């Protein structure tokens, strides 16, 4: 839908959408590890390691904290809207009053969507992933698809756009609250659920560990966007935002799988099933690799062709293409490196994750700031790619050695290498042999065909996916 967004709103107004996405990510610094803690405790309840009353008390406590922090955060953004519009963003076309109003509405939306995260954590902890995925799809459709008729019949100004998004955020939060309370275990009417600090004591250490790593994650993934929002004109920032959003599709492929396996791995750990946990870990790695590796390689080798076929804007493709290529490869590496975090999360021990993130930040942030100021968007892309490669090859083995001795080499060679190597060779050969035309439709069809070839090659390298597809085929064959 993004080409339509840019067509109706304009590149500079779309830059505000990118700023909104960054603002939403930085708001996660206020999370304090509470949302994933809620998810983990709900999973522990499902595994029999927690009683109903304790879980209900924890939810009540977290609700009070989330509401208080959301109000303070929204008030901070609203009060700072004038400074953001006049001094931070480089606005050239839009009126400053329009930008100021949009930023104020952003603050309220961010607070609402952040509060929704608590109830998403609760629902995912109960492993209601099918329902949650369906609701997320509905909300995504409302936010990104049905806004197009809104543009046509109502208006396309930033204030109108963010007002529409505010209405969607209210609906989203209301439904998530309702679903969460239907899933929560019932307690006796005589057992009171007052708001108190006590329920946090048992999970405070884990929450603070998550809080620290979440803060590091925000620093890692959002520093480039923060710096570039200051130094780039808002129009160019819109192009950068589009490239980053397309590259984030690589991470989105692993998101649903991580949402499914994290509560299940936690449950297996609570049940003492180490064999089942490692089996799930390795198979999930192969599934993500089969999807993420071909996608990352296609976005890297054919970035400009994909952007041009998609948007029809040659200037956008030329400016955003090189950035997309670098971020796509970096995100592909990150999608696979994230598995070591899932393992530590299930074990309930994030000490190495904390250390690894500190090292990663000390490597990434200085190089990112320097490269961004020196080389702009391209510098940010190279810093992102190189830092993720260092983390994958140097730190993931340390984590595996600590939590699953003897796992790393089979995981690297069999679960990733056997998929990545032939897929890389196939995409490289296709990029050398392919000839392009001036017809966008033909280019788009070729890209889709090449992507299917890359995915097919990746499937051939995965014994897990091959066996699953084979079993499905045998079940469907007539006897």
VENWOKA-V14927 format. One record per residue. RES is the residue in one letter. SS is DSSP state (2 for helix, 1 for strand, 0 for the rest). PSI is psi in whole degrees, -180 to 180 (999 if undefined). Layout:
RES/SS/PSI  RES/SS/PSI
This chain:
X/0/-13  X/2/-39  X/2/-36  X/2/-37  X/2/-49  X/2/-36  X/2/-43  X/2/-40  X/2/-33  X/0/154  X/2/-37  X/2/-43  X/2/-35  X/2/-27  X/2/-34  X/2/-35  X/2/-40  X/2/-40  X/2/-39  X/2/-43  X/2/-40  X/2/-41  X/2/-40  X/2/-39  X/2/-43  X/2/-26  X/2/-22  X/2/-15  X/2/-25  X/2/-1  X/0/-36  X/0/24  X/0/12  X/2/-36  X/2/-52  X/2/-27  X/2/-41  X/2/-42  X/2/-44  X/2/-40  X/2/-36  X/2/-39  X/2/-39  X/2/-38  X/2/-42  X/2/-30  X/0/2  X/0/12  X/0/5  X/0/144  X/0/165  X/2/-43  X/2/-42  X/2/-41  X/2/-42  X/2/-40  X/2/-38  X/2/-44  X/2/-44  X/2/-42  X/2/-46  X/2/-34  X/2/-43  X/2/-43  X/2/-44  X/2/-43  X/2/-45  X/2/-45  X/2/-39  X/2/-43  X/2/-45  X/2/-42  X/2/-45  X/2/-41  X/2/-38  X/2/-43  X/2/-44  X/2/-44  X/2/-26  X/0/6  X/2/-38  X/2/-42  X/2/-42  X/2/-44  X/2/-40  X/2/-31  X/2/-28  X/2/-57  X/0/142  X/0/85  X/0/133  X/0/-30  X/0/-49  X/0/154  X/0/148  X/2/-34  X/2/-40  X/2/-45  X/2/-42  X/2/-45  X/2/-41  X/2/-42  X/2/-38  X/2/-42  X/2/-37  X/2/-44  X/2/-41  X/2/-42  X/2/-46  X/2/-43  X/2/-42  X/2/-45  X/2/-33  X/2/-42  X/2/-34  X/2/-28  X/2/-33  X/2/-45  X/2/-30  X/2/-42  X/2/-42  X/2/-47  X/2/-42  X/2/-34  X/2/-32  X/0/4  X/0/34  X/0/56  X/2/-33  X/2/-47  X/2/-45  X/2/-40  X/2/-41  X/2/-44  X/2/-40  X/2/-37  X/2/-41  X/2/-46  X/2/-42  X/2/-39  X/2/-42  X/2/-43  X/2/-39  X/2/-18  X/0/-55  X/0/-7  X/2/-21  X/2/-48  X/2/-33  X/2/-42  X/2/-43  X/2/-44  X/2/-17  X/0/-62  X/0/166  X/0/8  X/0/154  X/2/-39  X/2/-42  X/2/-42  X/2/-48  X/2/-25  X/2/-41  X/2/-44  X/2/-33  X/2/-44  X/2/-40  X/2/-40  X/2/-38  X/2/-45  X/2/-44  X/2/-49  X/2/-42  X/2/-47  X/2/-40  X/2/-39  X/2/-47  X/2/-46  X/2/-42  X/2/-43  X/2/-25  X/2/-28  X/2/-28  X/0/140  X/0/148  X/0/149  X/0/162  X/0/147  X/0/-26  X/0/-14  X/0/104  X/0/152  X/0/66  X/0/160  X/0/128  X/0/161  X/0/-23  X/2/-44  X/2/-21  X/2/-19  X/2/-41  X/0/-21  X/0/7  X/2/-42  X/2/-45  X/2/-41  X/2/-43  X/2/-35  X/2/-45  X/2/-40  X/2/-44  X/2/-46  X/2/-34  X/2/-40  X/2/-42  X/2/-41  X/2/-43  X/2/-46  X/2/-42  X/2/-44  X/2/-14  X/2/-10  X/2/-42  X/2/-41  X/2/-37  X/2/-47  X/2/-45  X/2/-29  X/2/-22  X/2/-39  X/2/-19  X/0/146  X/0/150  X/2/-31  X/2/-49  X/2/-33  X/2/-32  X/2/-43  X/2/-44  X/2/-43  X/2/-42  X/2/-44  X/2/-43  X/2/-39  X/2/-40  X/2/-44  X/2/-30  X/2/-14  X/2/-29  X/2/-44  X/2/-33  X/2/-26  X/2/-30  X/2/-17  X/2/-52  X/2/-36  X/2/-43  X/2/-37  X/2/-32  X/2/-41  X/2/-26  X/2/-49  X/2/-34  X/2/-42  X/2/-39  X/2/-41  X/2/-44  X/2/-38  X/2/-42  X/2/-30  X/2/-5  X/0/19  X/0/80  X/2/-40  X/2/-45  X/2/-37  X/2/-48  X/2/-37  X/2/-45  X/2/-41  X/2/-48  X/2/-43  X/2/-39  X/2/-37  X/2/-45  X/2/-39  X/2/-45  X/2/-41  X/2/-40  X/2/-30  X/2/-49  X/2/-39  X/2/-51  X/2/-40  X/2/-46  X/2/-42  X/2/-40  X/2/-43  X/2/-30  X/2/-46  X/2/-25  X/0/36  X/2/-52  X/2/-40  X/2/-41  X/2/-47  X/2/-39  X/2/-44  X/2/-32  X/2/-46  X/2/-27  X/0/10  X/0/104  X/2/-37  X/2/-45  X/2/-45  X/2/-40  X/2/-39  X/2/-41  X/2/-22  X/2/-55  X/2/-36  X/2/-43  X/2/-43  X/2/-46  X/2/-44  X/2/-32  X/2/-46  X/2/-44  X/2/-41  X/2/-33  X/2/-42  X/2/-43  X/2/-38  X/2/-35  X/2/-37  X/2/-23  X/0/-18  X/2/-32  X/2/-28  X/2/-40  X/2/-38  X/2/-46  X/2/-37  X/2/-45  X/2/-36  X/2/-17  X/0/21  X/0/106  X/0/19  X/2/-50  X/2/-32  X/2/-40  X/2/-48  X/2/-46  X/2/-39  X/2/-37  X/2/-47  X/2/-43  X/2/-43  X/2/-42  X/2/-27  X/2/-44  X/2/-51  X/2/-51  X/2/-43  X/2/-35  X/2/-47  X/2/-45  X/2/-48  X/2/-36  X/2/-45  X/2/-31  X/2/-42  X/2/5  X/0/-137  X/2/-41  X/2/-41  X/2/-41  X/2/-40  X/2/-43  X/2/-41  X/2/-41  X/2/-46  X/2/-50  X/2/-41  X/2/-41  X/2/-36  X/2/-43  X/2/-46  X/2/-42  X/2/-47  X/2/-21  X/2/-29  X/0/-36  X/2/-40  X/2/-34  X/2/-44  X/2/-45  X/2/-40  X/2/-34  X/2/-41  X/2/-19  X/0/79  X/0/134  X/0/-1  X/0/-35  X/2/-49  X/2/-47  X/2/-39  X/2/-45  X/2/-46  X/2/-45  X/2/-43  X/2/-22  X/2/-53  X/2/-42  X/2/-20  X/2/-44  X/2/-42  X/2/-55  X/2/-33  X/2/-41  X/2/-45  X/2/-43  X/2/-46  X/2/-39  X/2/-46  X/2/-42  X/2/-38  X/2/-31  X/2/-32  X/2/-21  X/0/137  X/0/142  X/0/151  X/0/-179  X/0/4  X/0/117  X/2/-39  X/2/-45  X/2/-42  X/2/-43  X/2/-43  X/2/-41  X/2/-43  X/2/-44  X/2/-40  X/2/-44  X/2/-36  X/2/-41  X/2/-39  X/2/-45  X/2/-42  X/2/-40  X/2/-44  X/2/-41  X/2/-40  X/2/-40  X/2/-28  X/0/-7  X/0/112  X/2/-34  X/2/-51  X/2/-39  X/2/-47  X/2/-39  X/2/-46  X/2/-37  X/2/-42  X/2/-39  X/2/-39  X/2/-41  X/2/-37  X/2/-32  X/2/-19  X/0/137  X/0/143  X/0/999
